Amino acid sequence: MAISETNYTNINAQLQPKGVTLVAVSKTKPAADIAALYALGQRDFGENYVQELTEKQPVLPADIRWHFIGHLQSNKVKYIAPFVYMIHGVDSLKLLQEINKQAAKNQRTIACLLQVHVAQEETKFGMDAVGLAALIEAYRSNKAQYANVLVKGIMGMASFTDDQQVVKSEFAAIRRLFTTAQASLNDTAFDTISMGMSGDYALAIEAGSTMVRIGSLLFGTR
Ligand SMILES: *Cc1c(COP(=O)(O)O)cnc(C)c1O
């Protein structure tokens, strides 16, 4: 399946005036498709699976910023720590500590987003407001121990539904969690709200998203 240059151009035209970053989600798609989008200027790519990412990374240009957007098990951090740019799914202190440890081993700093759960759908992943506040406080009060991670913001997903009101209110809830976390951290580096996918990115941007993760509109259905 070829990439859609038309969609890429249209999406960029919507994002660029607002300064929203596009992460092109390339999971399950071949390296050739990533190279094609790279040739159009795209540099941020998102992957969900550790093994797939570690296979693609060495065969693609070194200046790609790789975003890990899937669920990451602590014991797999070491495989992506040498090169990953940002990890979106941090939902426990244990995972943040392991990312810090593996980043230090590689003499790197890895950007992290804290994953929150606001959607109606049941999922094991993402923190509620209480869990988020606890993680933020543990990080804030002990920053010297986290010298190799940079906590940049929040990541979240809305429900898969055609009901725009539900999606809107969930994005608004993610934004409120971000604002609260930002106030308690008081850190200008904490500036990223990663929300919005192919089906709902326009609503996400209206709600204040600064980073969208778009796959199927660019690479075709999976
Ligand atoms: C797959 C995926 C996306 C992209 O989804 P599309 O609907 O194809 O745009 C975005 N975020 C996460 C976390 C994903 O797993």
The ligand as an SDF file (V2000), in Angstrom:
LIG
                    3D

 15 15  0  0  0  0  0  0  0  0999 V2000
   -2.1220    2.9320   16.0620 C   0  0  0  0  0  0  0  0  0  0  0  0
   -2.0780    4.0990   16.9660 C   0  0  0  0  0  0  0  0  0  0  0  0
   -2.2640    5.4070   16.4800 C   0  0  0  0  0  0  0  0  0  0  0  0
   -2.6020    5.7320   15.0380 C   0  0  0  0  0  0  0  0  0  0  0  0
   -3.8980    5.3060   14.7470 O   0  0  0  0  0  0  0  0  0  0  0  0
   -4.6200    5.6910   13.3420 P   0  0  0  0  0  0  0  0  0  0  0  0
   -6.0530    5.5620   13.6530 O   0  0  0  0  0  0  0  0  0  0  0  0
   -4.1270    4.7160   12.3380 O   0  0  0  0  0  0  0  0  0  0  0  0
   -4.2340    7.0830   13.0170 O   0  0  0  0  0  0  0  0  0  0  0  0
   -2.1350    6.4640   17.3760 C   0  0  0  0  0  0  0  0  0  0  0  0
   -1.8480    6.2510   18.6730 N   0  0  0  0  0  0  0  0  0  0  0  0
   -1.6730    5.0110   19.1720 C   0  0  0  0  0  0  0  0  0  0  0  0
   -1.3590    4.8540   20.6160 C   0  0  0  0  0  0  0  0  0  0  0  0
   -1.7820    3.9060   18.3420 C   0  0  0  0  0  0  0  0  0  0  0  0
   -1.6360    2.6800   18.8630 O   0  0  0  0  0  0  0  0  0  0  0  0
  1  2  1  0
  2  3  1  0
  2 14  2  0
  3  4  1  0
  3 10  2  0
  4  5  1  0
  5  6  1  0
  6  7  2  0
  6  8  1  0
  6  9  1  0
 10 11  1  0
 11 12  2  0
 12 13  1  0
 12 14  1  0
 14 15  1  0
M  END
$$$$
